[in-house]
Amino acid sequence: MTKKKQKTNKFGSAVRNARKAAGLTQEALAFRAGLDRSYIGGIERGERNPTLSVIEKIADGLGISVAELFSYTAK
């Protein structure tokens, strides 16, 4: 597995962990973030490499900071 793929998988896991901790479904997070549910799913599976603006939308949808979202990679 390439380093890029490892990073997208790790970030995807962070999004999933943060979403579950917030008690949200993929659909609810997508609605709050202004994104499509399938895009959230792709990020969580490590199939999508989101831009910084998308990462900010996800963090806003979760009600946390970008730094806090990245802290979920260590959990």
Z-matrix of the N, CA and C atoms (Angstrom, degrees):
N
C 1 1.448
C 2 1.530 1 108.65
N 3 1.328 2 115.97 1 135.19
C 4 1.456 3 119.86 2 -179.43
C 5 1.527 4 110.54 3 -74.64
N 6 1.327 5 114.64 4 161.46
C 7 1.468 6 119.27 5 179.04
C 8 1.524 7 111.14 6 -63.31
N 9 1.344 8 116.45 7 -36.89
C 10 1.466 9 119.71 8 178.98
C 11 1.526 10 110.24 9 -62.51
N 12 1.329 11 116.96 10 -44.08
C 13 1.462 12 121.23 11 179.75
C 14 1.530 13 110.21 12 -64.99
N 15 1.334 14 117.08 13 -39.30
C 16 1.461 15 120.33 14 177.92
C 17 1.529 16 110.61 15 -61.22
N 18 1.333 17 116.01 16 -40.39
C 19 1.467 18 119.86 17 -179.62
C 20 1.521 19 111.45 18 -68.26
N 21 1.343 20 117.15 19 -41.47
C 22 1.465 21 118.53 20 179.48
C 23 1.523 22 110.51 21 -67.94
N 24 1.330 23 117.53 22 -35.73
C 25 1.470 24 120.38 23 176.01
C 26 1.526 25 110.75 24 -64.71
N 27 1.334 26 116.24 25 -42.55
C 28 1.462 27 120.92 26 -178.80
C 29 1.529 28 110.71 27 -65.77
N 30 1.331 29 116.52 28 -42.72
C 31 1.461 30 119.20 29 178.46
C 32 1.525 31 110.52 30 -66.72
N 33 1.316 32 116.86 31 -39.71
C 34 1.463 33 120.67 32 177.40
C 35 1.517 34 111.82 33 -59.15
N 36 1.316 35 116.31 34 -41.15
C 37 1.466 36 120.63 35 176.83
C 38 1.523 37 110.79 36 -64.34
N 39 1.329 38 116.45 37 -37.23
C 40 1.466 39 120.27 38 178.40
C 41 1.523 40 110.55 39 -63.81
N 42 1.330 41 116.61 40 -43.01
C 43 1.467 42 120.13 41 178.76
C 44 1.525 43 109.83 42 -62.59
N 45 1.324 44 116.70 43 -45.27
C 46 1.471 45 120.66 44 179.96
C 47 1.535 46 110.54 45 -61.28
N 48 1.330 47 116.62 46 -46.64
C 49 1.470 48 120.62 47 -179.48
C 50 1.528 49 111.45 48 -61.78
N 51 1.330 50 116.43 49 -44.00
C 52 1.464 51 120.33 50 -179.87
C 53 1.527 52 110.69 51 -66.92
N 54 1.316 53 116.61 52 -40.07
C 55 1.470 54 120.78 53 179.23
C 56 1.524 55 110.95 54 -63.07
N 57 1.325 56 115.84 55 -45.64
C 58 1.465 57 119.53 56 179.58
C 59 1.524 58 111.12 57 -66.00
N 60 1.333 59 117.00 58 -38.51
C 61 1.468 60 120.58 59 178.00
C 62 1.527 61 110.81 60 -62.92
N 63 1.333 62 116.07 61 -31.31
C 64 1.464 63 120.60 62 178.41
C 65 1.527 64 112.06 63 -82.83
N 66 1.330 65 116.39 64 -6.05
C 67 1.460 66 120.65 65 179.39
C 68 1.519 67 113.55 66 72.52
N 69 1.338 68 116.25 67 30.67
C 70 1.462 69 121.07 68 -177.28
C 71 1.523 70 111.91 69 -108.38
N 72 1.315 71 115.84 70 149.23
C 73 1.463 72 121.14 71 169.61
C 74 1.524 73 107.80 72 -84.68
N 75 1.327 74 116.45 73 167.33
C 76 1.461 75 119.56 74 174.80
C 77 1.527 76 110.05 75 -59.19
N 78 1.313 77 116.13 76 -40.38
C 79 1.466 78 120.63 77 -179.05
C 80 1.525 79 111.58 78 -63.95
N 81 1.330 80 117.21 79 -42.58
C 82 1.467 81 120.81 80 179.50
C 83 1.524 82 110.92 81 -65.56
N 84 1.331 83 116.97 82 -42.75
C 85 1.462 84 120.09 83 177.94
C 86 1.521 85 110.27 84 -63.83
N 87 1.317 86 116.82 85 -43.93
C 88 1.462 87 120.63 86 179.64
C 89 1.527 88 110.71 87 -58.43
N 90 1.323 89 116.85 88 -44.43
C 91 1.462 90 121.16 89 179.03
C 92 1.524 91 110.62 90 -61.01
N 93 1.321 92 116.61 91 -47.92
C 94 1.469 93 120.99 92 -178.80
C 95 1.524 94 111.94 93 -63.92
N 96 1.338 95 116.62 94 -34.14
C 97 1.464 96 121.26 95 -176.88
C 98 1.529 97 112.71 96 -89.83
N 99 1.324 98 117.08 97 -8.85
C 100 1.462 99 119.92 98 -178.23
C 101 1.518 100 112.64 99 73.39
N 102 1.336 101 115.87 100 32.21
C 103 1.462 102 121.92 101 -178.80
C 104 1.523 103 109.21 102 -122.95
N 105 1.311 104 116.56 103 169.93
C 106 1.460 105 121.38 104 177.10
C 107 1.526 106 110.08 105 -84.79
N 108 1.333 107 116.78 106 143.70
C 109 1.459 108 120.99 107 179.87
C 110 1.520 109 111.73 108 -57.98
N 111 1.322 110 117.48 109 -38.89
C 112 1.463 111 119.86 110 -179.11
C 113 1.530 112 111.26 111 -66.18
N 114 1.331 113 116.85 112 -29.60
C 115 1.463 114 120.24 113 177.31
C 116 1.531 115 110.16 114 -69.46
N 117 1.327 116 116.44 115 -42.31
C 118 1.472 117 120.50 116 176.07
C 119 1.524 118 109.41 117 -59.76
N 120 1.323 119 116.89 118 -45.71
C 121 1.466 120 120.99 119 178.48
C 122 1.515 121 112.07 120 -59.59
N 123 1.327 122 116.69 121 -41.38
C 124 1.464 123 120.93 122 178.27
C 125 1.520 124 112.34 123 -63.83
N 126 1.321 125 116.27 124 -38.56
C 127 1.468 126 120.33 125 176.68
C 128 1.523 127 109.56 126 -64.38
N 129 1.325 128 116.34 127 -46.85
C 130 1.468 129 120.43 128 -178.08
C 131 1.529 130 112.01 129 -62.61
N 132 1.321 131 117.26 130 -31.94
C 133 1.470 132 120.84 131 178.76
C 134 1.527 133 112.70 132 -84.97
N 135 1.328 134 117.49 133 -2.61
C 136 1.457 135 120.96 134 -179.62
C 137 1.512 136 113.11 135 78.57
N 138 1.330 137 117.30 136 18.01
C 139 1.459 138 121.82 137 -179.28
C 140 1.522 139 112.45 138 -92.33
N 141 1.311 140 117.32 139 -14.39
C 142 1.463 141 122.48 140 -178.84
C 143 1.516 142 109.31 141 -121.25
N 144 1.317 143 115.13 142 145.40
C 145 1.458 144 121.86 143 178.50
C 146 1.530 145 106.96 144 -115.24
N 147 1.337 146 117.85 145 91.50
C 148 1.464 147 120.63 146 -172.45
C 149 1.522 148 113.22 147 -70.01
N 150 1.331 149 114.72 148 150.44
C 151 1.460 150 121.15 149 175.06
C 152 1.528 151 109.20 150 -77.46
N 153 1.315 152 115.41 151 170.15
C 154 1.463 153 120.16 152 178.43
C 155 1.524 154 110.83 153 -60.79
N 156 1.324 155 117.31 154 -39.29
C 157 1.470 156 118.71 155 -179.53
C 158 1.526 157 111.16 156 -65.10
N 159 1.331 158 117.97 157 -35.07
C 160 1.464 159 121.11 158 176.91
C 161 1.525 160 109.97 159 -69.80
N 162 1.325 161 117.12 160 -40.51
C 163 1.467 162 120.84 161 177.62
C 164 1.529 163 109.68 162 -60.24
N 165 1.334 164 116.94 163 -41.34
C 166 1.464 165 120.67 164 177.81
C 167 1.524 166 111.15 165 -63.96
N 168 1.332 167 117.72 166 -40.32
C 169 1.469 168 121.27 167 177.97
C 170 1.527 169 110.69 168 -63.04
N 171 1.323 170 116.46 169 -41.57
C 172 1.467 171 120.46 170 179.27
C 173 1.528 172 110.15 171 -63.69
N 174 1.330 173 116.38 172 -47.06
C 175 1.468 174 119.92 173 178.83
C 176 1.526 175 110.37 174 -59.64
N 177 1.328 176 117.19 175 -43.99
C 178 1.468 177 120.56 176 177.98
C 179 1.526 178 110.61 177 -61.32
N 180 1.326 179 116.74 178 -42.21
C 181 1.459 180 121.09 179 178.74
C 182 1.519 181 112.59 180 -62.55
N 183 1.318 182 115.72 181 -30.06
C 184 1.461 183 121.25 182 178.41
C 185 1.530 184 112.01 183 -86.21
N 186 1.330 185 116.44 184 -12.63
C 187 1.463 186 120.51 185 -178.66
C 188 1.513 187 112.93 186 75.67
N 189 1.340 188 116.15 187 27.97
C 190 1.465 189 121.05 188 179.69
C 191 1.528 190 109.15 189 -131.34
N 192 1.331 191 115.98 190 169.54
C 193 1.461 192 120.36 191 176.82
C 194 1.526 193 109.91 192 -81.47
N 195 1.320 194 115.51 193 163.15
C 196 1.465 195 120.09 194 176.19
C 197 1.525 196 109.60 195 -60.75
N 198 1.330 197 116.90 196 -40.93
C 199 1.468 198 120.34 197 179.15
C 200 1.523 199 111.00 198 -60.30
N 201 1.330 200 116.32 199 -41.78
C 202 1.462 201 119.41 200 179.12
C 203 1.528 202 110.92 201 -66.32
N 204 1.331 203 116.62 202 -38.03
C 205 1.462 204 119.92 203 177.11
C 206 1.525 205 110.21 204 -59.77
N 207 1.328 206 117.07 205 -44.86
C 208 1.462 207 119.93 206 179.07
C 209 1.526 208 112.11 207 -67.09
N 210 1.330 209 117.48 208 -24.32
C 211 1.467 210 119.26 209 178.61
C 212 1.523 211 111.26 210 -67.04
N 213 1.327 212 117.67 211 -21.35
C 214 1.462 213 120.78 212 178.00
C 215 1.524 214 112.11 213 -70.45
N 216 1.341 215 118.57 214 -12.57
C 217 1.467 216 120.31 215 176.86
C 218 1.514 217 110.96 216 -69.27
N 219 1.329 218 116.85 217 -24.90
C 220 1.463 219 120.98 218 -178.80
C 221 1.524 220 112.10 219 -85.78
N 222 1.326 221 117.53 220 -8.20
C 223 1.470 222 121.06 221 -175.14
C 224 1.508 223 111.28 222 -92.74
